[in-house]
Amino acid sequence: MSEYLADVRKYAPQASEAAVNAIVKYCGIALRNADSSLVSGTDPKELATVRDGFAAKKLGLSAEAADAGIARVVEKMKGVNRKSRVTFYYLLAEATGSLSKLG
């Protein structure tokens, strides 16, 4: 867990440990696979999965709000080739004012 929190805190120094833990729990087994533990910020299919999965189901965001938040996260993590799914999801929740929905 601590490696996820440390990565999130590179971008959000005051990141909530409880929120990070909730994301890790939500992602579950997907984090065990190197490919599924990362988000590709340049793959439209991958970003649609983030929008239609985590953003819609866990955060309750509309497609428009999710797309706007995803664009902000992609910009914030620009230059990072291996974007951690946990970090990406945390920053998305933060960018859309949805952190409270993580528990």
DSSP file (Angstrom, degrees, kcal/mol; ACC not computed):
  #  RESIDUE AA STRUCTURE BP1 BP2  ACC     N-H-->O    O-->H-N    N-H-->O    O-->H-N    TCO  KAPPA ALPHA  PHI   PSI    X-CA   Y-CA   Z-CA
    1    1 A M    >>        0   0    0      0, 0.0     4,-2.0     0, 0.0     3,-0.6   0.000 360.0 360.0 360.0 -38.6    0.0    0.0    0.0
    2    2 A S  H 3>  +     0   0    0      1,-0.3     4,-2.6     2,-0.2     5,-0.2   0.822 360.0  57.3 -63.5 -31.0    2.7    2.4    0.9
    3    3 A E  H 3> S+     0   0    0      2,-0.2     4,-1.8     1,-0.2    -1,-0.3   0.869 107.6  48.9 -67.9 -33.5    4.2    2.5   -2.6
    4    4 A Y  H <> S+     0   0    0     -3,-0.6     4,-2.5     2,-0.2    -2,-0.2   0.936 112.4  47.3 -67.7 -45.9    0.8    3.6   -4.0
    5    5 A L  H  X S+     0   0    0     -4,-2.0     4,-2.4     1,-0.2    -2,-0.2   0.907 110.8  52.2 -62.1 -42.2    0.5    6.3   -1.4
    6    6 A A  H  < S+     0   0    0     -4,-2.6     4,-0.4     1,-0.2    -1,-0.2   0.897 110.9  47.6 -61.6 -41.1    4.1    7.5   -2.0
    7    7 A D  H >< S+     0   0    0     -4,-1.8     3,-1.2     1,-0.2     4,-0.5   0.924 111.6  49.5 -67.3 -43.8    3.4    7.8   -5.8
    8    8 A V  H >X S+     0   0    0     -4,-2.5     4,-2.3     1,-0.3     3,-1.7   0.904 104.9  59.3 -60.3 -40.7    0.1    9.6   -5.3
    9    9 A R  T 3< S+     0   0    0     -4,-2.4    -1,-0.3     1,-0.3    -2,-0.2   0.597  88.5  72.8 -70.4  -9.5    1.8   12.1   -2.9
   10   10 A K  T <4 S+     0   0    0     -3,-1.2    -1,-0.3    -4,-0.4    -2,-0.2   0.817 116.0  23.1 -66.0 -29.5    4.3   13.1   -5.7
   11   11 A Y  T <4 S+     0   0    0     -3,-1.7    -2,-0.2    -4,-0.5    -1,-0.1   0.692 137.3  31.3-107.6 -28.6    1.3   14.9   -7.2
   12   12 A A    ><  -     0   0    0     -4,-2.3     3,-2.3    -5,-0.1    -1,-0.2  -0.763  66.0-172.1-135.5  85.3   -1.0   15.5   -4.2
   13   13 A P  T 3  S+     0   0    0      0, 0.0    -4,-0.1     0, 0.0    -1,-0.1   0.734  86.7  48.7 -54.9 -26.5    1.2   15.9   -1.1
   14   14 A Q  T 3  S+     0   0    0      2,-0.0    -5,-0.1    -5,-0.0     0, 0.0   0.109  82.0 157.2 -99.9  22.1   -1.8   15.9    1.2
   15   15 A A    <   -     0   0    0     -3,-2.3     2,-0.4     1,-0.1    -6,-0.1  -0.130  46.2-114.0 -53.7 139.7   -3.3   12.7   -0.3
   16   16 A S     >  -     0   0    0      1,-0.2     4,-2.1     2,-0.0     5,-0.2  -0.630  13.8-152.7 -78.3 124.2   -5.7   10.8    1.9
   17   17 A E  H  > S+     0   0    0     -2,-0.4     4,-2.6     1,-0.2     5,-0.2   0.879  97.7  54.8 -63.7 -37.5   -4.4    7.4    2.8
   18   18 A A  H  > S+     0   0    0      2,-0.2     4,-2.0     1,-0.2    -1,-0.2   0.900 108.3  48.2 -63.3 -40.9   -8.0    6.2    3.2
   19   19 A A  H  > S+     0   0    0      2,-0.2     4,-1.9     1,-0.2    -2,-0.2   0.910 111.7  49.4 -67.3 -41.6   -8.9    7.3   -0.3
   20   20 A V  H  X S+     0   0    0     -4,-2.1     4,-2.5     1,-0.2    -2,-0.2   0.923 110.8  50.4 -62.3 -43.9   -5.8    5.6   -1.8
   21   21 A N  H  X S+     0   0    0     -4,-2.6     4,-2.4     1,-0.2    -1,-0.2   0.880 107.9  53.4 -62.1 -37.9   -6.7    2.4    0.1
   22   22 A A  H  X S+     0   0    0     -4,-2.0     4,-2.3     2,-0.2    -1,-0.2   0.886 109.7  48.1 -64.3 -38.7  -10.2    2.6   -1.3
   23   23 A I  H  X S+     0   0    0     -4,-1.9     4,-2.8     2,-0.2     5,-0.2   0.923 110.4  50.8 -67.8 -43.6   -8.9    2.8   -4.8
   24   24 A V  H  X S+     0   0    0     -4,-2.5     4,-2.3     1,-0.2    -2,-0.2   0.916 112.2  47.7 -59.4 -43.4   -6.5   -0.1   -4.3
   25   25 A K  H  < S+     0   0    0     -4,-2.4    -1,-0.2     2,-0.2    -2,-0.2   0.910 111.5  50.7 -63.8 -42.5   -9.4   -2.1   -3.0
   26   26 A Y  H  < S+     0   0    0     -4,-2.3    -2,-0.2     1,-0.2    -1,-0.2   0.918 113.2  45.0 -61.4 -44.5  -11.6   -1.1   -6.0
   27   27 A C  H >< S+     0   0    0     -4,-2.8     3,-1.8     1,-0.2    -1,-0.2   0.851  85.9 157.7 -70.8 -35.3   -8.8   -2.1   -8.4
   28   28 A G  G ><  +     0   0    0     -4,-2.3     3,-1.7     1,-0.3     4,-0.2  -0.176  65.3   7.5  53.4-127.5   -8.1   -5.3   -6.7
   29   29 A I  G >  S+     0   0    0      1,-0.3     3,-1.9     2,-0.2     4,-0.5   0.699 115.2  77.3 -63.9 -22.4   -6.5   -8.0   -8.7
   30   30 A A  G X  S+     0   0    0     -3,-1.8     3,-0.9     1,-0.3    -1,-0.3   0.797  86.1  63.3 -59.2 -27.1   -5.9   -5.7  -11.7
   31   31 A L  G <  S+     0   0    0     -3,-1.7    -1,-0.3     1,-0.2    -2,-0.2   0.630  89.8  67.7 -74.7 -11.7   -3.0   -4.2   -9.8
   32   32 A R  G <  S+     0   0    0     -3,-1.9     2,-0.5    -4,-0.2    -1,-0.2   0.721  88.6  73.6 -79.2 -21.0   -1.2   -7.5   -9.9
   33   33 A N  S <> S-     0   0    0     -3,-0.9     4,-1.5    -4,-0.5     5,-0.2  -0.822  78.1-141.3 -97.3 128.0   -0.7   -7.4  -13.6
   34   34 A A  T  4 S+     0   0    0     -2,-0.5     4,-0.2     1,-0.2     3,-0.2   0.887 100.4  46.6 -56.0 -42.6    1.9   -4.9  -14.9
   35   35 A D  T >4 S+     0   0    0      1,-0.2     3,-1.2     2,-0.2    -1,-0.2   0.932 114.9  43.7 -68.8 -46.0   -0.2   -3.8  -17.9
   36   36 A S  T 34 S+     0   0    0      1,-0.2    -1,-0.2    -6,-0.1    -2,-0.2   0.608 103.6  66.2 -78.8  -9.1   -3.5   -3.4  -16.1
   37   37 A S  T 3< S+     0   0    0     -4,-1.5    48,-3.0    -3,-0.2    49,-0.4   0.505  99.1  65.6 -85.2  -3.2   -1.9   -1.6  -13.2
   38   38 A L  E <  S-A   84   0A   0     -3,-1.2     2,-0.4    46,-0.2    46,-0.2  -0.822  71.5-141.7-118.3 156.9   -1.0    1.3  -15.6
   39   39 A V  E     -A   83   0A   0     44,-2.4     2,-0.7    -2,-0.3    44,-0.6  -0.973  12.1-141.8-117.3 130.9   -3.1    3.8  -17.5
   40   40 A S    >   -     0   0    0     -2,-0.4     3,-0.8     1,-0.1     7,-0.2  -0.831   8.1-164.1 -91.4 114.9   -2.1    4.9  -21.0
   41   41 A G  T 3  S+     0   0    0     -2,-0.7    -1,-0.1     1,-0.2    33,-0.1   0.534  87.8  49.9 -75.4  -5.7   -2.8    8.6  -21.4
   42   42 A T  T 3  S+     0   0    0      1,-0.1    -1,-0.2    32,-0.0     3,-0.1   0.428  87.0  91.7-111.4  -1.6   -2.6    8.4  -25.1
   43   43 A D    <>  -     0   0    0     -3,-0.8     4,-2.4     1,-0.2     3,-0.3  -0.839  57.6-161.9 -99.5 107.5   -4.9    5.4  -25.8
   44   44 A P  H  > S+     0   0    0      0, 0.0     4,-1.9     0, 0.0    -1,-0.2   0.837  92.3  54.2 -56.6 -34.2   -8.5    6.6  -26.4
   45   45 A K  H  > S+     0   0    0      2,-0.2     4,-1.7     1,-0.2     5,-0.1   0.912 109.1  47.5 -66.4 -42.5   -9.8    3.1  -25.7
   46   46 A E  H  > S+     0   0    0     -3,-0.3     4,-2.0     1,-0.2    -1,-0.2   0.916 111.9  49.5 -64.1 -44.2   -8.0    3.0  -22.3
   47   47 A L  H  X S+     0   0    0     -4,-2.4     4,-2.4     1,-0.2    -1,-0.2   0.841 108.3  53.8 -67.0 -32.4   -9.3    6.5  -21.4
   48   48 A A  H  X S+     0   0    0     -4,-1.9     4,-3.0    -5,-0.2     5,-0.2   0.865 106.6  53.0 -67.1 -36.0  -12.8    5.4  -22.3
   49   49 A T  H  X S+     0   0    0     -4,-1.7     4,-1.8     2,-0.2     5,-0.4   0.909 109.6  47.7 -64.4 -41.8  -12.5    2.4  -20.0
   50   50 A V  H  <>S+     0   0    0     -4,-2.0     5,-2.5     2,-0.2     6,-0.4   0.929 115.1  46.4 -62.3 -45.5  -11.5    4.8  -17.2
   51   51 A R  I  <>S+     0   0    0     -4,-2.4     5,-1.1     1,-0.2    -2,-0.2   0.935 119.3  38.3 -62.3 -48.6  -14.4    7.1  -18.0
   52   52 A D  I  <5S+     0   0    0     -4,-3.0    -1,-0.2     3,-0.2    -2,-0.2   0.682 126.9  34.5 -82.0 -17.6  -17.0    4.3  -18.3
   53   53 A G  I  X>S+     0   0    0     -4,-1.8     4,-3.1    -5,-0.2     5,-0.6   0.760 128.8  12.7 -97.5 -93.1  -15.6    2.3  -15.4
   54   54 A F  I  >>S+     0   0    0     -5,-0.4     5,-1.9     1,-0.2     4,-1.6   0.906 129.1  48.3 -56.6 -49.2  -14.1    4.0  -12.4
   55   55 A A  I  4<S+     0   0    0     -5,-2.5     6,-2.7     3,-0.2    -1,-0.2   0.913 122.8  31.9 -63.5 -43.3  -15.4    7.5  -13.2
   56   56 A A  I  4<S+     0   0    0     -5,-1.1     4,-0.5    -6,-0.4    -2,-0.2   0.933 128.1  35.6 -79.2 -47.8  -19.0    6.5  -13.9
   57   57 A K  I  <5S+     0   0    0     -4,-3.1    -3,-0.2     2,-0.1    -2,-0.2   0.907 130.0  26.0 -79.0 -43.1  -19.4    3.6  -11.5
   58   58 A K  I  <<S+     0   0    0     -4,-1.6    -3,-0.2    -5,-0.6    -4,-0.1   0.876 134.2  30.7 -89.8 -41.1  -17.3    4.6   -8.5
   59   59 A L  S   <S-     0   0    0     -5,-1.9    -3,-0.2     2,-0.1    -4,-0.1   0.642  94.1-133.0 -95.0 -15.2  -17.4    8.4   -8.7
   60   60 A G        +     0   0    0     -4,-0.5    -4,-0.2    -6,-0.3     2,-0.2   0.802  47.9 160.1  70.3  29.4  -20.8    8.8  -10.4
   61   61 A L        -     0   0    0     -6,-2.7    -1,-0.2   -10,-0.1     2,-0.1  -0.550  41.6-119.2 -87.2 148.2  -19.5   11.2  -13.0
   62   62 A S     >  -     0   0    0     -2,-0.2     4,-2.7     1,-0.1     5,-0.2  -0.379  34.4-106.3 -71.3 162.7  -21.2   12.1  -16.2
   63   63 A A  H  > S+     0   0    0      1,-0.2     4,-2.8     2,-0.2     5,-0.2   0.894 121.3  50.7 -59.1 -40.4  -19.2   11.3  -19.4
   64   64 A E  H  > S+     0   0    0      2,-0.2     4,-2.2     1,-0.2    -1,-0.2   0.931 112.1  45.1 -65.5 -45.9  -18.5   15.0  -19.9
   65   65 A A  H  > S+     0   0    0      2,-0.2     4,-2.3     1,-0.2    -2,-0.2   0.901 114.8  49.6 -64.6 -40.3  -17.3   15.6  -16.3
   66   66 A A  H  X S+     0   0    0     -4,-2.7     4,-3.0     2,-0.2     5,-0.2   0.935 110.2  49.7 -64.1 -46.3  -15.2   12.4  -16.5
   67   67 A D  H  X S+     0   0    0     -4,-2.8     4,-2.2     1,-0.2    -2,-0.2   0.896 111.6  49.2 -60.8 -40.7  -13.6   13.4  -19.8
   68   68 A A  H  X S+     0   0    0     -4,-2.2     4,-1.7     2,-0.2    -1,-0.2   0.918 113.9  45.9 -64.7 -43.2  -12.8   16.9  -18.5
   69   69 A G  H  X S+     0   0    0     -4,-2.3     4,-2.2     2,-0.2    -2,-0.2   0.906 111.2  51.9 -65.8 -42.3  -11.2   15.4  -15.3
   70   70 A I  H  X S+     0   0    0     -4,-3.0     4,-2.8     1,-0.2     5,-0.2   0.905 107.4  53.2 -61.1 -41.8   -9.3   12.8  -17.3
   71   71 A A  H  X S+     0   0    0     -4,-2.2     4,-2.0     1,-0.2    -1,-0.2   0.891 109.0  49.6 -61.0 -39.6   -7.9   15.6  -19.6
   72   72 A R  H  X S+     0   0    0     -4,-1.7     4,-2.4     2,-0.2    -1,-0.2   0.901 112.4  47.3 -65.8 -40.4   -6.7   17.4  -16.4
   73   73 A V  H  X S+     0   0    0     -4,-2.2     4,-2.5     2,-0.2    -2,-0.2   0.921 109.9  51.9 -68.1 -43.6   -5.0   14.3  -15.1
   74   74 A V  H  < S+     0   0    0     -4,-2.8    -1,-0.2     1,-0.2    -2,-0.2   0.913 112.5  46.8 -58.1 -42.6   -3.3   13.5  -18.4
   75   75 A E  H >< S+     0   0    0     -4,-2.0     3,-1.2    -5,-0.2    -1,-0.2   0.917 111.8  50.2 -65.2 -43.4   -1.9   17.0  -18.5
   76   76 A K  H 3< S+     0   0    0     -4,-2.4    -2,-0.2     1,-0.3    -1,-0.2   0.852 116.2  41.5 -64.0 -35.2   -0.8   16.8  -14.8
   77   77 A M  T >< S+     0   0    0     -4,-2.5     3,-2.2    -5,-0.1    -1,-0.3   0.227  83.5 143.5 -98.2  14.2    1.0   13.5  -15.4
   78   78 A K  T <   +     0   0    0     -3,-1.2     3,-0.1     1,-0.3    -3,-0.1  -0.260  66.9  27.8 -54.7 135.5    2.4   14.6  -18.8
   79   79 A G  T 3  S+     0   0    0      1,-0.2     2,-0.8     2,-0.0    -1,-0.3   0.288  90.5 114.6  93.4 -10.6    5.9   13.2  -19.3
   80   80 A V    <   -     0   0    0     -3,-2.2     3,-0.3     1,-0.2    -1,-0.2  -0.847  44.6-171.9 -95.0 112.8    5.2   10.1  -17.1
   81   81 A N  S    S+     0   0    0     -2,-0.8     2,-0.8     1,-0.2    -1,-0.2   0.853  78.1  47.7 -73.9 -35.0    5.4    7.1  -19.3
   82   82 A R  S    S-     0   0    0    -42,-0.1     2,-0.7   -44,-0.1    -1,-0.2  -0.780  76.4-170.1-111.7  87.7    4.2    4.6  -16.7
   83   83 A K  E     -A   39   0A   0     -2,-0.8   -44,-2.4   -44,-0.6     2,-0.1  -0.679  22.1-129.0 -82.7 114.1    1.1    6.2  -15.1
   84   84 A S  E  >  -A   38   0A   0     -2,-0.7     4,-2.8   -46,-0.2   -46,-0.2  -0.397   7.8-138.9 -61.2 132.6    0.0    4.2  -12.0
   85   85 A R  H  > S+     0   0    0    -48,-3.0     4,-2.7     2,-0.2     5,-0.2   0.895 103.8  52.1 -60.6 -40.9   -3.7    3.4  -12.2
   86   86 A V  H  > S+     0   0    0    -49,-0.4     4,-2.4     2,-0.2    -1,-0.2   0.937 112.5  44.5 -62.9 -46.6   -4.0    4.2   -8.5
   87   87 A T  H  > S+     0   0    0      2,-0.2     4,-2.7     1,-0.2     5,-0.2   0.925 113.4  50.9 -63.4 -44.8   -2.4    7.6   -8.9
   88   88 A F  H  X S+     0   0    0     -4,-2.8     4,-2.0     1,-0.2    -2,-0.2   0.929 112.3  46.4 -58.7 -47.1   -4.4    8.3  -12.0
   89   89 A Y  H  X S+     0   0    0     -4,-2.7     4,-2.5     2,-0.2    -1,-0.2   0.897 112.2  50.6 -64.9 -41.0   -7.7    7.4  -10.3
   90   90 A Y  H  X S+     0   0    0     -4,-2.4     4,-2.6     1,-0.2    -2,-0.2   0.951 111.9  46.8 -61.8 -48.4   -6.8    9.5   -7.2
   91   91 A L  H  X S+     0   0    0     -4,-2.7     4,-2.8     1,-0.2    -1,-0.2   0.845 110.7  53.5 -64.1 -33.1   -6.0   12.5   -9.3
   92   92 A L  H  X S+     0   0    0     -4,-2.0     4,-1.5    -5,-0.2    -1,-0.2   0.933 110.0  46.7 -65.3 -45.9   -9.2   12.1  -11.3
   93   93 A A  H  <>S+     0   0    0     -4,-2.5     5,-3.2     1,-0.2     6,-0.6   0.908 115.3  47.1 -61.5 -41.7  -11.3   12.0   -8.1
   94   94 A E  H ><5S+     0   0    0     -4,-2.6     3,-1.2     1,-0.2    -2,-0.2   0.925 110.5  51.4 -65.1 -45.5   -9.4   15.1   -6.8
   95   95 A A  H 3<5S+     0   0    0     -4,-2.8    -1,-0.2     1,-0.3    -2,-0.2   0.762 114.9  43.0 -65.1 -26.1   -9.8   17.0  -10.1
   96   96 A T  T 3<5S-     0   0    0     -4,-1.5    -1,-0.3    -5,-0.2    -2,-0.2   0.314 112.5-114.1-104.4   7.8  -13.5   16.4  -10.2
   97   97 A G  T < 5S+     0   0    0     -3,-1.2     3,-0.2    -4,-0.2    -3,-0.2   0.825  82.0 121.9  66.9  31.0  -14.2   17.1   -6.5
   98   98 A S    > < +     0   0    0     -5,-3.2     3,-1.8    -6,-0.2     4,-0.2   0.220  24.2 111.3-111.6  13.1  -15.2   13.5   -5.9
   99   99 A L  G >  S+     0   0    0     -6,-0.6     3,-2.0     1,-0.3     4,-0.2   0.846  71.9  64.6 -58.5 -33.4  -12.7   12.4   -3.2
  100  100 A S  G >  S+     0   0    0      1,-0.3     3,-1.0    -3,-0.2    -1,-0.3   0.733  91.5  65.0 -63.7 -20.6  -15.5   12.1   -0.7
  101  101 A K  G <  S+     0   0    0     -3,-1.8    -1,-0.3     1,-0.2    -2,-0.2   0.528  88.9  69.4 -79.2  -4.7  -17.0    9.3   -2.7
  102  102 A L  G <         0   0    0     -3,-2.0    -1,-0.2    -4,-0.2    -2,-0.2   0.514 360.0 360.0 -91.8  -5.8  -14.0    7.1   -2.0
  103  103 A G    <         0   0    0     -3,-1.0    -3,-0.1    -4,-0.2    -2,-0.1   0.468 360.0 360.0 107.2 360.0  -14.8    6.7    1.6
